[in-house]
Amino acid sequence: MKNLFVCAIVICLFSSCLEKLDEKKLAQTKWELTELPGLTLPSSAKATLNFGDSLKVSGKSFCNSYGGQAEITDDKISLKNLFSTKMFCQDTDAAERNYLQAINQVNTAKIEGNNLILLNGTQKLLIFKKQN
């Protein structure tokens, strides 16, 4: 019983380190992709995710620009009405397709320090670092 109590305290302490996903914390922020699990990111271009007023999203998917709308309910996030330009860039094509596929699967997010982690359930899809 004592071990169970200690485990519960440790879990509470670690979970308090995670920032709750909040529209106010995301509004007017800019993020740069640092990790797309299972893929080496191209060095010739960057992927970004920007949150504007009312959680309008925009960014670069290495080659093309995209935009849409984010909605937050508790720690659930959905990206809706996403659109993008359709230029072909051979050097970043594979990364761009993987990025866009991943961003369309996002349903959960969390902020850990200066990192925004976008997930599908518990599977990490995209990890961003906050830009100043």
KOLKOL-82769 format. One record per residue: residue number from 0; residue in three letters; x, y negated, z of N, C-alpha, C in turn. Coordinates in Angstrom, 1 decimal, always signed. Atoms other than C-alpha are relative to their C-alpha. Layout:
N
{NUM; 'ala'; {X; Y; Z}; {X; Y; Z}; {X; Y; Z}};
...
END
This chain:
132
{0; 'met'; {+0.8; +1.2; +0.0}; {+0.0; +0.0; +0.0}; {+0.9; -1.3; +0.0}};
{1; 'lys'; {-0.9; +1.1; +0.0}; {+2.9; -2.3; +0.8}; {+0.6; -0.3; -1.4}};
{2; 'asn'; {-0.5; +0.2; +1.3}; {+4.4; -1.7; -2.6}; {-1.0; -0.6; -1.0}};
{3; 'leu'; {+1.1; +0.5; +0.9}; {+1.1; -2.4; -4.3}; {-0.1; -1.5; +0.2}};
{4; 'phe'; {+0.1; +1.5; -0.3}; {+0.9; -5.8; -2.5}; {+1.1; -0.8; -0.5}};
{5; 'val'; {-1.2; +0.7; +0.5}; {+4.5; -6.7; -3.4}; {-0.1; -0.1; -1.5}};
{6; 'cys'; {+0.2; +0.0; +1.5}; {+3.7; -5.8; -7.1}; {-1.0; -1.1; -0.4}};
{7; 'ala'; {+1.0; +1.0; +0.3}; {+0.6; -8.0; -7.0}; {+0.6; -1.4; +0.1}};
{8; 'ile'; {-0.6; +1.4; -0.2}; {+2.6; -11.0; -5.7}; {+0.9; -0.3; -1.1}};
{9; 'val'; {-0.9; +0.2; +1.1}; {+5.3; -10.5; -8.3}; {-0.7; -0.3; -1.3}};
{10; 'ile'; {+0.8; +0.2; +1.2}; {+2.7; -10.3; -11.1}; {-0.6; -1.4; +0.0}};
{11; 'cys'; {+0.6; +1.3; -0.2}; {+1.0; -13.5; -9.8}; {+1.1; -1.1; -0.3}};
{12; 'leu'; {-1.1; +0.9; +0.2}; {+4.4; -15.3; -9.7}; {+0.4; -0.1; -1.5}};
{13; 'phe'; {-0.4; +0.0; +1.5}; {+5.3; -14.3; -13.3}; {-1.1; -0.6; -0.8}};
{14; 'ser'; {+1.1; +0.5; +0.9}; {+1.9; -15.1; -14.7}; {-0.2; -1.5; +0.2}};
{15; 'ser'; {+0.1; +1.4; -0.2}; {+2.0; -18.6; -13.1}; {+1.1; -0.8; -0.8}};
{16; 'cys'; {-1.0; +0.6; +0.9}; {+5.1; -19.3; -15.3}; {-0.5; -0.3; -1.4}};
{17; 'leu'; {+0.6; +0.2; +1.3}; {+3.0; -19.1; -18.4}; {-1.0; -1.2; +0.1}};
{18; 'glu'; {+0.9; +1.1; +0.1}; {+1.3; -22.3; -19.3}; {-1.3; +0.4; -0.6}};
{19; 'lys'; {+1.3; -0.3; +0.5}; {-2.4; -22.1; -19.9}; {-0.2; -0.7; -1.4}};
{20; 'leu'; {+0.2; +0.6; +1.3}; {-3.3; -22.8; -23.5}; {-1.1; -1.1; +0.1}};
{21; 'asp'; {+0.8; +1.1; -0.2}; {-4.9; -26.2; -23.5}; {+0.0; -0.9; -1.3}};
{22; 'glu'; {+0.0; +0.9; +1.2}; {-6.1; -28.4; -26.4}; {+0.8; -1.3; +0.2}};
{23; 'lys'; {-0.7; +1.3; -0.3}; {-4.6; -31.5; -24.7}; {+1.5; +0.3; -0.1}};
{24; 'lys'; {-1.4; -0.3; +0.1}; {-1.2; -29.7; -24.6}; {+0.5; +0.2; -1.4}};
{25; 'leu'; {-0.3; -0.3; +1.4}; {-1.3; -28.8; -28.2}; {-0.2; -1.2; -1.0}};
{26; 'ala'; {+0.3; +1.2; +0.9}; {-2.7; -32.1; -29.7}; {+1.3; -0.8; -0.2}};
{27; 'gln'; {-1.2; +0.8; +0.3}; {+0.0; -34.1; -31.4}; {+1.3; +0.6; +0.3}};
{28; 'thr'; {-1.3; -0.8; -0.2}; {+2.7; -31.4; -31.2}; {+0.4; +0.5; -1.3}};
{29; 'lys'; {-0.7; -0.6; +1.2}; {+5.1; -30.1; -33.8}; {+0.8; +1.2; +0.5}};
{30; 'trp'; {-0.7; -1.2; -0.3}; {+6.5; -26.6; -33.8}; {+0.8; +0.5; -1.2}};
{31; 'glu'; {-0.8; -0.7; +1.0}; {+9.2; -24.8; -35.8}; {+0.1; +1.5; +0.2}};
{32; 'leu'; {+0.0; -1.4; -0.1}; {+9.1; -21.1; -36.5}; {+1.5; +0.5; +0.4}};
{33; 'thr'; {-1.3; -0.5; -0.4}; {+12.0; -19.3; -34.7}; {+0.1; +1.5; -0.2}};
{34; 'glu'; {+0.0; -1.5; +0.2}; {+10.9; -15.7; -35.1}; {-1.3; +0.5; -0.6}};
{35; 'leu'; {+1.1; -0.8; +0.5}; {+8.6; -13.6; -37.2}; {+0.4; +1.4; +0.1}};
{36; 'pro'; {-0.5; -1.3; -0.3}; {+9.1; -10.2; -35.7}; {+0.1; +1.0; -1.2}};
{37; 'gly'; {-0.2; -1.0; +1.1}; {+10.5; -7.6; -38.1}; {+0.5; -0.7; -1.3}};
{38; 'leu'; {-0.4; +0.7; +1.2}; {+11.7; -10.3; -40.6}; {+1.2; -0.9; +0.3}};
{39; 'thr'; {-1.0; +1.0; -0.2}; {+14.9; -12.3; -41.0}; {-0.5; -1.2; -0.8}};
{40; 'leu'; {+0.5; +1.3; +0.6}; {+13.9; -15.9; -41.6}; {+1.0; -0.5; -1.0}};
{41; 'pro'; {-0.9; +0.6; +1.0}; {+15.3; -17.6; -44.7}; {+0.8; -1.2; +0.6}};
{42; 'ser'; {-0.8; +1.1; -0.5}; {+18.1; -20.1; -44.0}; {-0.2; -1.3; -0.9}};
{43; 'ser'; {+0.2; +1.1; +1.0}; {+17.1; -22.3; -47.0}; {-1.2; -0.8; +0.2}};
{44; 'ala'; {+1.3; +0.7; -0.2}; {+13.7; -23.4; -45.7}; {-0.5; +0.3; +1.4}};
{45; 'lys'; {+0.6; -0.2; -1.3}; {+11.7; -23.7; -42.5}; {-1.5; +0.1; -0.1}};
{46; 'ala'; {+1.4; +0.0; -0.2}; {+8.2; -22.9; -41.4}; {-0.4; -0.8; +1.2}};
{47; 'thr'; {+0.5; +0.9; -1.1}; {+6.3; -25.4; -39.2}; {-1.5; +0.2; +0.2}};
{48; 'leu'; {+1.4; +0.1; -0.4}; {+3.0; -25.7; -37.4}; {-0.2; -1.3; +0.8}};
{49; 'asn'; {+0.3; +1.3; -0.7}; {+1.7; -29.1; -36.4}; {-1.5; -0.1; +0.4}};
{50; 'phe'; {+1.4; +0.2; -0.5}; {-1.4; -29.8; -34.3}; {-0.2; -1.5; +0.1}};
{51; 'gly'; {+0.4; +1.4; -0.1}; {-3.0; -33.2; -34.8}; {-1.2; -0.2; +0.9}};
{52; 'asp'; {+1.2; +0.3; -0.8}; {-6.1; -34.8; -33.3}; {-1.0; +1.0; -0.3}};
{53; 'ser'; {+1.1; -1.0; +0.1}; {-9.1; -32.5; -32.8}; {+0.5; +1.3; -0.5}};
{54; 'leu'; {-0.7; -1.3; +0.4}; {-6.6; -29.6; -33.4}; {+0.0; +0.3; -1.5}};
{55; 'lys'; {-0.3; -0.2; +1.4}; {-6.3; -30.1; -37.1}; {+1.4; +0.5; -0.1}};
{56; 'val'; {-1.3; -0.5; +0.2}; {-3.4; -28.0; -38.2}; {+0.6; -0.3; -1.4}};
{57; 'ser'; {-0.7; +0.1; +1.3}; {-0.8; -28.5; -40.9}; {+1.4; +0.5; +0.2}};
{58; 'gly'; {-1.3; -0.4; -0.1}; {+2.6; -27.4; -41.7}; {+0.6; +0.5; -1.4}};
{59; 'lys'; {-0.6; -0.6; +1.2}; {+5.0; -25.8; -44.2}; {+0.2; +1.5; +0.3}};
{60; 'ser'; {-0.2; -1.4; +0.0}; {+5.1; -22.1; -44.9}; {+1.2; +0.4; -0.8}};
{61; 'phe'; {-1.3; +0.0; +0.7}; {+8.7; -22.3; -46.1}; {+0.0; -0.7; -1.2}};
{62; 'cys'; {+0.0; +0.6; +1.3}; {+7.8; -23.4; -49.6}; {-1.2; -0.9; -0.1}};
{63; 'asn'; {+1.2; +0.7; +0.2}; {+4.2; -24.5; -49.6}; {-0.5; -0.7; +1.3}};
{64; 'ser'; {+0.6; +0.7; -1.1}; {+2.2; -26.9; -47.4}; {-1.4; +0.7; +0.3}};
{65; 'tyr'; {+1.3; -0.6; -0.4}; {-0.9; -25.6; -45.5}; {-0.7; -0.9; +1.0}};
{66; 'gly'; {+0.7; +0.8; -1.0}; {-3.6; -27.0; -43.3}; {-1.3; +0.8; +0.4}};
{67; 'gly'; {+1.2; -0.6; -0.5}; {-6.8; -26.1; -41.5}; {-0.5; -0.5; +1.3}};
{68; 'gln'; {+0.5; +0.4; -1.3}; {-8.5; -26.2; -38.1}; {+0.2; +1.1; +1.0}};
{69; 'ala'; {-0.2; -0.9; -1.1}; {-7.7; -24.6; -34.8}; {-1.2; -0.2; +1.0}};
{70; 'glu'; {+1.0; +0.0; -1.1}; {-10.3; -23.7; -32.1}; {+0.5; +0.8; +1.1}};
{71; 'ile'; {-0.5; -0.7; -1.3}; {-9.4; -22.8; -28.5}; {-1.2; +0.2; +0.9}};
{72; 'thr'; {+0.9; -0.4; -1.1}; {-11.6; -20.9; -26.1}; {+0.8; +0.8; +1.0}};
{73; 'asp'; {-0.9; -0.6; -1.0}; {-9.8; -19.9; -22.9}; {+1.4; +0.1; -0.6}};
{74; 'asp'; {-1.4; -0.2; +0.6}; {-6.5; -18.4; -24.1}; {-0.2; +0.6; -1.4}};
{75; 'lys'; {+0.3; -0.5; +1.4}; {-8.1; -17.4; -27.5}; {+0.1; -1.2; -0.9}};
{76; 'ile'; {-0.1; +1.1; +1.0}; {-7.2; -19.4; -30.5}; {-0.4; +0.6; -1.4}};
{77; 'ser'; {+0.3; -0.5; +1.3}; {-8.6; -19.1; -34.0}; {+0.4; -1.1; -1.0}};
{78; 'leu'; {-0.4; +0.9; +1.0}; {-7.2; -20.8; -37.1}; {-1.0; +0.2; -1.2}};
{79; 'lys'; {+1.0; -0.2; +1.0}; {-10.0; -21.5; -39.6}; {+0.2; -0.9; -1.2}};
{80; 'asn'; {+0.0; +0.8; +1.3}; {-10.5; -22.9; -43.1}; {+1.4; -0.3; -0.4}};
{81; 'leu'; {-1.4; +0.3; +0.5}; {-6.8; -22.5; -43.9}; {+0.1; -0.1; -1.5}};
{82; 'phe'; {-0.3; +0.2; +1.5}; {-5.7; -23.7; -47.3}; {+1.5; -0.2; -0.2}};
{83; 'ser'; {-1.4; +0.3; +0.2}; {-2.3; -24.0; -48.9}; {+0.2; -0.3; -1.5}};
{84; 'thr'; {-0.4; +0.2; +1.4}; {-0.6; -25.2; -52.0}; {+0.5; +1.4; -0.6}};
{85; 'lys'; {-0.3; -1.3; +0.6}; {+0.4; -22.4; -54.5}; {+1.2; +0.0; -0.8}};
{86; 'met'; {-1.2; -0.1; +0.7}; {+3.9; -23.1; -55.6}; {+0.7; +1.3; +0.2}};
{87; 'phe'; {-0.8; -1.2; -0.2}; {+6.2; -20.1; -56.2}; {+1.4; -0.4; +0.2}};
{88; 'cys'; {-1.4; +0.2; -0.3}; {+9.6; -20.2; -54.6}; {+0.6; +1.4; +0.2}};
{89; 'gln'; {-0.5; -1.3; +0.0}; {+11.5; -17.1; -55.3}; {+0.8; +0.3; +1.3}};
{90; 'asp'; {-0.9; -0.2; -1.1}; {+14.0; -17.5; -52.4}; {-0.8; +0.3; +1.3}};
{91; 'thr'; {+0.7; -0.1; -1.3}; {+11.3; -17.7; -49.7}; {-1.3; +0.8; -0.2}};
{92; 'asp'; {+1.3; -0.6; +0.2}; {+8.4; -15.7; -51.3}; {-0.4; +1.1; +1.0}};
{93; 'ala'; {+0.3; -1.1; -0.9}; {+8.6; -12.6; -49.1}; {-0.3; -0.6; +1.4}};
{94; 'ala'; {+0.2; +0.6; -1.3}; {+8.9; -14.7; -45.9}; {-1.3; -0.8; +0.0}};
{95; 'glu'; {+1.2; +0.8; +0.1}; {+6.1; -17.0; -47.0}; {-1.3; +0.9; +0.1}};
{96; 'arg'; {+1.1; -0.9; +0.0}; {+3.7; -14.1; -47.7}; {-0.2; +0.6; +1.4}};
{97; 'asn'; {+0.1; -0.6; -1.4}; {+4.5; -12.5; -44.3}; {-0.5; -1.1; +1.0}};
{98; 'tyr'; {+0.4; +1.1; -0.9}; {+4.1; -15.9; -42.5}; {-1.5; -0.2; -0.2}};
{99; 'leu'; {+1.4; +0.3; +0.2}; {+0.7; -16.6; -44.1}; {-0.9; +1.2; +0.4}};
{100; 'gln'; {+0.8; -1.2; -0.5}; {-0.5; -13.0; -43.4}; {-0.1; +0.0; +1.5}};
{101; 'ala'; {+0.0; +0.0; -1.5}; {+0.5; -13.3; -39.8}; {-0.8; -1.1; +0.6}};
{102; 'ile'; {+0.7; +1.1; -0.6}; {-1.0; -16.7; -39.2}; {-1.5; +0.2; -0.2}};
{103; 'asn'; {+1.4; -0.3; +0.2}; {-4.3; -15.5; -40.6}; {-0.5; +1.1; +1.0}};
{104; 'gln'; {+0.4; -1.1; -0.9}; {-4.3; -12.6; -38.0}; {+0.0; -0.5; +1.5}};
{105; 'val'; {-0.1; +0.5; -1.4}; {-3.8; -14.9; -34.9}; {-1.3; -0.1; +0.7}};
{106; 'asn'; {+1.2; +0.1; -0.8}; {-6.4; -14.6; -32.2}; {+0.3; -0.4; +1.5}};
{107; 'thr'; {-0.4; +0.3; -1.4}; {-4.4; -15.3; -29.0}; {+1.3; -0.8; -0.1}};
{108; 'ala'; {-1.2; +0.8; -0.1}; {-1.7; -17.8; -28.0}; {+0.4; -0.2; +1.4}};
{109; 'lys'; {-0.4; +0.4; -1.3}; {+0.4; -18.7; -25.1}; {+1.2; -0.8; -0.1}};
{110; 'ile'; {-1.2; +0.9; -0.1}; {+3.0; -21.3; -24.2}; {+0.9; +0.5; +1.1}};
{111; 'glu'; {-1.0; -0.4; -1.0}; {+6.1; -20.2; -22.4}; {+1.2; -1.0; -0.1}};
{112; 'gly'; {-1.0; +1.0; +0.1}; {+8.3; -23.2; -21.7}; {-0.2; -0.9; -1.2}};
{113; 'asn'; {+0.0; +0.7; +1.3}; {+9.1; -24.8; -25.1}; {-0.4; +0.9; -1.2}};
{114; 'asn'; {+0.4; -0.9; +1.0}; {+7.8; -21.8; -27.0}; {-1.5; +0.2; -0.1}};
{115; 'leu'; {+1.4; -0.3; +0.3}; {+4.4; -21.3; -28.6}; {+0.1; +1.4; -0.7}};
{116; 'ile'; {+0.1; -1.3; +0.5}; {+3.7; -17.6; -29.1}; {-1.4; +0.3; -0.5}};
{117; 'leu'; {+1.3; -0.4; +0.6}; {+0.9; -16.6; -31.5}; {-0.1; +1.5; -0.1}};
{118; 'leu'; {+0.1; -1.5; -0.1}; {-0.4; -13.1; -31.1}; {-1.3; +0.5; -0.7}};
{119; 'asn'; {+1.2; -0.6; +0.3}; {-3.0; -10.7; -32.3}; {-0.2; +1.1; +1.1}};
{120; 'gly'; {+0.1; -0.9; -1.2}; {-4.1; -9.1; -29.0}; {+1.3; -0.2; +0.8}};
{121; 'thr'; {-1.3; +0.1; -0.7}; {-0.8; -8.3; -27.4}; {+1.2; +0.0; -0.9}};
{122; 'gln'; {-1.1; -0.1; +1.0}; {+1.2; -8.0; -30.6}; {+0.5; -1.4; -0.4}};
{123; 'lys'; {-0.6; +1.3; +0.4}; {+3.6; -11.0; -31.1}; {+0.1; -0.1; -1.5}};
{124; 'leu'; {+0.0; +0.2; +1.4}; {+3.1; -12.4; -34.6}; {+1.0; -1.0; -0.4}};
{125; 'leu'; {-0.8; +1.1; +0.4}; {+4.9; -15.7; -34.7}; {+0.5; -0.7; +1.3}};
{126; 'ile'; {-0.6; +0.7; -1.2}; {+7.2; -17.5; -32.2}; {+0.5; -1.4; -0.5}};
{127; 'phe'; {-0.4; +1.4; +0.4}; {+7.7; -21.3; -32.5}; {+0.7; -0.7; +1.2}};
{128; 'lys'; {-0.6; +0.9; -1.0}; {+9.9; -23.8; -30.7}; {-0.5; -1.4; -0.2}};
{129; 'lys'; {+0.5; +1.4; +0.0}; {+8.6; -27.2; -29.8}; {+1.0; -1.0; -0.5}};
{130; 'gln'; {-0.9; +1.1; +0.6}; {+10.1; -30.1; -31.8}; {-0.3; -1.3; +0.6}};
{131; 'asn'; {+0.3; +1.4; -0.6}; {+10.5; -33.6; -30.4}; {-0.4; -1.0; -1.0}};
END
